[in-house]
Amino acid sequence: MAEPRKKGLISHGVAAQNRKARFDYKIGETIEAGLALVGPEVKSLRAGRATLSEAWAGERNGEMWLFNAYIPEWQAGSFAAKFEPRRPRKLLLHRKQVRELTGSITREGITLVPMQIHFNDRGRAKVLLGVAEGKKKHDKRAAIAARDWQRDKARLMREKG
């Protein structure tokens, strides 16, 4: 018999999302990476309390790390289970993927942007990284204008019938 789900917890699905990433960056390819976490961090992610708005990924000592991602402390935990909410977290990738990503981010204007943290069907925390290039101000204005036109067009079509 299946256990009843606890209210408010994410067993699989999106735990945190960077909604401004596609607006601020041109996303090329995306890569899914594992995330090395401690127990209370997983519980906090399952509660859906993480923030990726200022996070980025980079290389340190031949390994890829996720920097500045905010995963708040789990309040129900003991004092021994405390952790730093913005600590760097190791990304779990194959050596070949690390070499490819390191080569791409050494180029001018390319960065790794975490798009979302989700749980796969096995319950493992994964990060979707986008190989991104920053947009200029005029590109962002064009995106806003196109979005507004699509909204107005939909409204006009709805009114016509």
C-alpha positions as CSV (number, residue, x, y, z in Angstrom):
1,M,0.0,0.0,0.0
2,A,1.3,3.4,-0.9
3,E,2.3,5.9,1.8
4,P,0.2,9.1,1.8
5,R,2.2,12.1,0.6
6,K,3.2,14.8,3.0
7,K,1.6,18.1,2.2
8,G,3.9,20.7,0.6
9,L,6.8,18.4,-0.2
10,I,8.1,17.8,-3.8
11,S,8.8,14.1,-4.4
12,H,9.7,14.6,-8.0
13,G,9.4,17.7,-10.1
14,V,10.8,21.3,-10.1
15,A,12.1,22.4,-6.7
16,A,13.5,25.8,-7.7
17,Q,13.5,27.7,-11.0
18,N,15.4,30.7,-12.4
19,R,12.6,32.4,-14.3
20,K,14.7,35.4,-15.4
21,A,17.4,33.2,-17.0
22,R,15.8,33.1,-20.5
23,F,15.1,36.8,-20.4
24,D,18.7,37.8,-19.3
25,Y,20.6,35.3,-21.4
26,K,20.5,33.6,-24.8
27,I,20.6,29.9,-23.8
28,G,22.5,27.6,-26.1
29,E,22.6,24.0,-25.0
30,T,21.4,22.7,-21.6
31,I,23.1,20.0,-19.5
32,E,21.7,18.1,-16.6
33,A,24.1,17.7,-13.7
34,G,23.8,15.9,-10.3
35,L,24.1,18.0,-7.2
36,A,26.0,16.9,-4.0
37,L,23.9,17.9,-1.0
38,V,23.7,17.1,2.7
39,G,20.5,15.7,4.2
40,P,18.9,18.9,5.5
41,E,19.5,20.6,2.1
42,V,17.5,17.9,0.4
43,K,14.6,18.4,2.9
44,S,14.7,22.1,2.3
45,L,14.7,21.6,-1.5
46,R,11.7,19.2,-1.2
47,A,9.9,21.9,0.6
48,G,10.5,24.2,-2.4
49,R,12.3,26.9,-0.6
50,A,15.4,27.4,-2.8
51,T,16.3,30.4,-4.9
52,L,18.5,30.4,-8.1
53,S,18.1,34.0,-9.1
54,E,21.7,35.0,-8.4
55,A,23.3,31.6,-8.8
56,W,26.0,30.7,-11.4
57,A,28.2,27.7,-12.1
58,G,31.9,27.6,-12.6
59,E,35.1,25.6,-12.5
60,R,37.3,25.3,-9.4
61,N,40.3,22.9,-9.2
62,G,39.2,20.9,-12.2
63,E,35.6,20.4,-10.9
64,M,32.4,22.2,-11.6
65,W,30.6,24.0,-8.7
66,L,27.3,25.8,-8.2
67,F,27.9,29.1,-6.5
68,N,25.5,31.5,-4.7
69,A,22.5,29.2,-4.8
70,Y,20.3,29.9,-1.8
71,I,19.0,26.8,0.0
72,P,17.8,27.9,3.4
73,E,18.5,25.9,6.6
74,W,16.0,23.2,7.4
75,Q,14.2,24.6,10.5
76,A,13.1,21.2,11.9
77,G,16.7,19.9,12.0
78,S,19.0,19.6,15.0
79,F,21.9,21.9,15.8
80,A,24.4,19.4,14.4
81,A,22.7,19.5,10.9
82,K,23.2,23.3,10.3
83,F,24.8,24.3,7.0
84,E,25.7,27.5,5.2
85,P,22.7,28.5,2.9
86,R,24.9,30.0,0.1
87,R,27.8,27.6,0.2
88,P,29.4,26.3,-3.0
89,R,27.9,22.9,-4.0
90,K,29.7,20.4,-6.1
91,L,28.1,19.5,-9.5
92,L,28.4,15.8,-10.5
93,L,29.4,15.5,-14.1
94,H,31.5,13.2,-16.2
95,R,35.1,14.3,-16.8
96,K,34.5,14.8,-20.5
97,Q,31.5,17.1,-19.7
98,V,33.7,19.1,-17.3
99,R,36.4,19.6,-20.0
100,E,33.8,20.7,-22.6
101,L,32.1,23.1,-20.2
102,T,35.4,24.5,-19.0
103,G,36.4,25.1,-22.6
104,S,33.1,26.9,-23.4
105,I,33.2,29.2,-20.3
106,T,36.7,30.3,-20.9
107,R,35.5,32.0,-24.1
108,E,34.4,35.7,-23.9
109,G,30.9,36.3,-22.7
110,I,29.8,32.7,-22.1
111,T,28.6,31.6,-18.6
112,L,26.8,28.6,-17.0
113,V,23.4,29.6,-15.7
114,P,21.4,27.2,-13.5
115,M,18.0,27.1,-14.9
116,Q,16.2,24.9,-12.4
117,I,16.7,22.3,-9.7
118,H,14.5,19.3,-9.9
119,F,14.1,15.8,-8.6
120,N,14.2,13.0,-11.2
121,D,12.0,9.9,-11.0
122,R,14.6,8.2,-8.7
123,G,14.4,11.1,-6.3
124,R,17.9,12.5,-7.0
125,A,18.4,16.3,-7.1
126,K,19.5,17.5,-10.5
127,V,20.5,20.9,-11.8
128,L,19.6,22.0,-15.4
129,L,22.6,24.2,-16.5
130,G,22.3,26.4,-19.6
131,V,25.4,27.4,-21.6
132,A,24.4,31.1,-21.9
133,E,25.5,34.3,-23.5
134,G,24.4,37.6,-21.9
135,K,21.8,39.6,-23.8
136,K,22.2,43.3,-24.5
137,K,19.7,45.9,-23.4
138,H,18.2,46.3,-26.9
139,D,17.7,42.5,-27.2
140,K,15.8,42.6,-23.9
141,R,13.6,45.5,-25.1
142,A,12.8,43.6,-28.3
143,A,11.8,40.5,-26.3
144,I,9.5,42.7,-24.1
145,A,8.0,44.3,-27.3
146,A,7.4,40.8,-28.9
147,R,5.8,39.5,-25.7
148,D,3.5,42.5,-25.4
149,W,2.5,42.2,-29.1
150,Q,1.6,38.5,-28.6
151,R,-0.5,39.4,-25.6
152,D,-2.3,42.1,-27.5
153,K,-2.8,39.9,-30.5
154,A,-4.3,37.2,-28.3
155,R,-6.6,39.7,-26.7
156,L,-7.8,41.0,-30.1
157,M,-8.5,37.5,-31.4
158,R,-10.4,36.7,-28.2
159,E,-12.6,39.8,-28.6
160,K,-13.3,39.1,-32.3
161,G,-14.6,35.7,-31.6
